[in-house]
Amino acid sequence: MDRSHTRSILVLFVAVMVGILASRFIRSLWPDPVVMFVATAGVIMAVDLLLTALLERTGWGGGRE
């Protein structure tokens, strides 16, 4: 496994952890399972895209190796 795969896995792990924390917060506001699932998935996708873009912009992304 090369560095770009390791970074991708770490970014996804951080995104999932943030999504789990967000789901606990969302559950306290609106306990509907569908809303919780959609909001959690949205948070995971947003954090994943944000971290990937930040890594690419700072030169730590996998595309410049």
JORA-V747393 format. One record per run of one state. SS is the DSSP state (A for helix, B for strand, O for the rest). FROM is the first residue (numbers start at 1). TO is the last residue. If there is no record, write none. Layout:
BEGIN
ss->SS from->FROM to->TO
ss->SS from->FROM to->TO
END
This chain:
BEGIN
ss->O from->1 to->2
ss->A from->3 to->29
ss->O from->30 to->32
ss->A from->33 to->58
ss->O from->59 to->61
ss->A from->62 to->64
ss->O from->65 to->65
END
